[in-house]
């Protein structure tokens, strides 16, 4: 058994995960909760963690949603498994099981017509004393989320120097997993970015590369939370028909819609979606294709395309047997 303190073990664990390219910020917050709980019970060393103590900690957190509880449980489990791999503990004391997730809602997917209406509504947003160019700014941010599958934080956090108009590339820095990636784009997105860049340059001879591309005060990037609030204020005007069992649309739904639309396009082009999943995973900034597969909701259109492909493949064999 180890006499290392829990705080030291957690610090080493976080350093290890971040060396692998993970930000691990939400996970750090979960482990801080554990340390506070344990400290309040006068337990300092790692080997003081018992199954009973861990059960009490998990029961003390008000996590009514199974997904939230399972995230907390998962963070603790990964940490304890790491301590075993580092021979800090002989075995993990965690015995609590994951909660079953039932009746999970299907994500809402925007179709191109709905997105065009959303972008038009965003473009007509009026300025206010603290937000000039409000409509054009949010219209471009939403277009990047749908057209390139960017996360809201990635789009809002773009800097002037991240634009490479000559090669039609965006440099997306500090994504979810702390990685920087190059995202190619077409002329339509390029035109939107060029217009945004020009709006930022109005009244400035030059702009530093680290100047925010989307900003209302000239110094700070538009906050993704503000973009999300604006998006939700526009939703009622779209009068969307959300079927039973489908989650309410949110800003992240644009990124989800991009992934499914890409898969559908590959089906219609006759490409092998499975073979190209690595490309989509890299494009969207995922660590591996498993993360990307979460986005690939089966829609009626996808099901129809898959059926047509199967019939084309199996048809000759069926005819031969007749």
N, C-alpha and C positions, 0 to 999 in steps of 0.2 A: 504494500500500500504506500501511497505517496503522501508526503507531508507538505506538498506545494499548495499554496493558497488558491482559492477559487479565482480571485482577481487576477493573479499571475497567469493561471491557466487560460482564462478568457482572453487576456491580452495576447498571449502567444497564439491562440487559436485564430483571433481576428487578423493578426499579422500574417499568419499562414494563408488564410483565405484571400486576403488582399494581394498577396504575392502572386496568386493565381489569376488576378485581374478582376476580382469581385469588389464591389463597393462595400457590401455587407453593412449598410447603415441601419436598415430596419431590423436586421438580425442582431446587430449590436444593441439596439434599444431593447429587444426582447431579453437578451442576456443580462443587461443592466437590471431589469426587473427581477430576474432570478437572483442576482447578487444582493440586491436590496432586501429581498425576502429572506434569504439565508442569513445575511448579516443581522437582521432584526431578531434572529433566533440564536445569535451568538455562535454560529457555525462559521469557521474561517477556512479550514482546510478542505481541499477537494474531496478527500476521503470521508468527509463528514456528510456528503450527500447520500441520503438513503432513499429507498423507494418510497417510504412513507412521507419523507420531507418533500420529495418531488411531486407526489400526489397532492399534498396540501398546497404546494405552490400553484399547480395547474388549476386546482379547484378554486383558488383565491382570485383568479383572473376572471372578470365578467365577460366571457366570450360566448355569447349566445349563438353566433353563427358557426356552424361546423368548420367552415373554411378558415375562419380567424383562429379558432382553437387549434386546428390542425397545423396551421403555420407556426404558432408558438411551440406546439409539441415537436414539430419537425426541427426547429432551430435547436431546441434542447437536445433532441436525439442526435443530431449531427455533431454537436459539440461533444457530447459524451462518447460517441463512437470514435471521435478524433482522439480524445484522451486515452482511450483503450489502445488505439493504434500507436500512440506515443509512449505506451507503457506507463502512463500516469495513474491509470486505474486498471485493475485486473479484469473487470467486467462492468458494463453499463448497469447502473442501478435502476434505470428507467423501466417501468412496467406498464405505464398507462397506454391505452390503445387509442388510435385515431377515432374520431367520431364519424359516423356514416353520413355522407352528403346525399340527401334525397331531394328529388324534385328540383334539380338544378336547372335554371332557366337557360334557354338558347339565346346567344348574343343577337342583338339587332344588327341587321346588315342594311346599309344604304345602297340603293341602286343609283346609277348615274344621274337619272332625272332628279331624284331627291337631293343629291349632292349639288347639282347645278342650282336648284332653288335655294338651298342653304347658302351657297356662295353669293348668290344674288342678294339675299337678305343681309348677309354680313357686309357686302359692299355698300349697302345703303345706310349703314349705321351712321348716325350723326356725330359730329365732333362734340366734345365738351371742353371746358377750360383746361382740364388736365390731360386731355387725350386728343391731339390733333392727328388727322389721318387715320382715325379709328376704324372706319369701314374698310379701307384698303388694307390696313395692317391685319385685321382679323380674317379678311377674305384670303389673304395670302397664306396665313398660318394654317387655316383650315384646308386650303388646297394642298399644302405640303403634307398634311396628315393623311389625306385621301390619295393624292397623286403619287406620293413616294413612300407612304406607309411610315412616316416618321412618328415617333412619340411626341406628345404635346410639348414636353420639356425640351426635346431635341430641337423642335422647330422654333420654339420661343427663344432658345438659347443661342441661336446662330449669330455669328459675328460677321462683320463686313469682310474680313479676310478669309472667311470660309467659302466665299463664292469664287468659282473658277469658270468664268463665262466662256473662255476660249475652248476649254475641254468639256464644257457642260457637265461640271461636277460640283457636288457639295461636299464639304468636309464636315462630317458630323462628329463632334467631340464629346467625350464624357457621357456616353450612352448609359443604359441601365447597368451594364457590367463594366463600366469604366474604360471601354474600348473606343478608339477613334476609327471611323471607317469612311470610305469614299462612296458617295451615292451618285450615280449618273442620272441625268434627267433629260427630257426632251425639250423641244422648242417652246411648248406652251408654258411649262414650269419655268423655263429660262426667261421668258418674257415677263412673267410675274415677278421673278427675282430681280430682273433688271429694273423694272419700274419701282420696286421697293428700294433698291439701291439708289436710284435717282432721287426719290423722295428724301432719303436720308442725306444726300449730298446737297440738297437745296440750302443755300445759305452757308455752305462750308466749302472752302477751297480744297481741303483734303480731309479724309477721315482715316483714323488709325485702324489698322487691321483688327484690333481687339475691341473696336466700337461695336455696340450691339446693333444688329440689323433691324430688329423689331423693338422699338422703344417709344415711350411717350414723353419722357423727360430728357432724353438725350444721353442718359448715363446708365440707366438700369434696363435690363431686358424685360419685356412684357412677361409677367408671371404666368406660368401655365394654369394656375388656379383662376386667374382673371379670365384667361381664354376659355376655360371650362364654364365659368359662370355666364359669360357672354353667349356661348354655344347653347346653354340650357335656356337662356332667356329667349332665344330665337326659335327653339323647338316648337312651341305652341302654334306659331304662325305656319309651320309646315303641315299641320293637321295630319300627322303620320298615323297610319293604321297599325297598331302594335298588337299582334295576335296573342292569344292566351298562351302562356308558357314561354313568351319571349321577353327578355329583359328590356327595360326602358333604354332608349338610345342615349349615348353619352359621347363625349369627344373622342374617347378611345375607340368607339365603334367605327370611326373613319379608317383607322389603321387596320382594324379587323376586316373591314369591307375591302380594303386594298388587297389583303392576302387572299381572300376568297375569290375576288375578281381575277387575280393573277392566275390562280389555279384553273379557273374556268376558261380563261383565254388559252392556257396551255392545252387543255383538253380539246378545244375547238380547233387549235392549230395542228393537232395530231401529235403533240409532244408527249413524252413520258413524265408526268408530274412527279413521280417518285424519284426519278433520276435527277430532276431539276430542283428538288426540294432543298438541296445544299445551297444552290444559288440564291433561292428566296431567303433562306436562313441567314446567309451572309449579308444580303441586301438589307434585311430588317434589323441586323445587329444582334442576332441571337447567338448564344454560345454553341448550340447544337440544333439539328433539325427537330428534335423532340419538342423543344420550346415552340418552334414554328408550327408544328402539327396541331397545337392547341387552338390555333386561329382558324384551322381549316374546317369550319362548320359545313356539314353536308346540306346543301340547299336543293330545291327541286331541280334547278337548272343543272347543277353538278350531277345529280342523280340521273337525269335524262342523258347527259353527255356520257356518263360512265356506262349506261345501258346500251347506248348506240355503239360505243367502242366494243363492248363485250359481244354484241350481236354481230358486228363486223368480223370479230375474231372467231367466234364459235359457229357462225352461219355455215361456212363450207363443211365443217365437220358434221353438222346436223343433216345437211343435204346429202352427204355421202352415205349416211346411215339409212336413208329412206329407201 
